[in-house]
Amino acid sequence: MRQNKIAALGLLVTHVLINAVATIMGSVNTHPVAIVMFFVFMYVFLMGTKGTFSFYKLTHPEYPTN
């Protein structure tokens, strides 16, 4: 389970950092579709990360299902 959480966070952080660096360097694409796609992918990665942590919490022995 730990690898799943690390992978989800890594994907989210990589997406944000790549776009932050591109913005700082001035090579960011300002086309409206590119901006919308940034937010679409950001939403998908956030929900994937949230789901990964929720799944871990629900299946971890520390949290009984009774």
N, C-alpha and C positions, 0 to 999 in steps of 0.2 A: 504494500500500500504506500509506503514512503516514496517509492520511485514515481508513482502516479502523481503525488502531490508536488514533488520536485519538478516533474515534467510539465505539469499544468502551470506552475508559477514561472518556470523558465520560458515557456512559450509567451506568456503574458508580458513578462519583463523584456524579453527580446523584442517583441512587437513595439512596445512603448519606447525602448531605447533607440531602436533603429529609426523610428520616426522623429524622435527628439534630436538625434544627431543630424538627420537630414534637414530638419528645420534650422538648426544652428548653422549648418554649412551653407544654407541657402539653396539646396537642391531639392526642396520639397515640391511636389506636384500640387499646384493650386487649382487644378481642374475640379469642378464641382463633383463629378463622379468619383474622383480619387478621394476627396474629402468624405463623401458619404461612405465609400468603401472602408476608409480608415475606421469610422465609427461602427460600421457593421461588424468588421473583424474584432474591434475592441469589445463590442457587446458579446460576441460569440466566445471570445477568449475569457472574458469575465465570468460568463455563465458556466463555461466549462470548468474554470477554477473553483467557482462556488459549488458546482455539482460534485467535483472531486472531494472537496472537504466535507460536504454533506454526506456523501456516500461513506466516507471513512468514519464519520461520527455515528452513522446509523449501523454500521457493521462492526464497530470496535467492541470488544468484550466488556469494556468499561461501561457501556451504555446498554443495559438489558432491554429486551424487546417485550417484556411482560406487560 
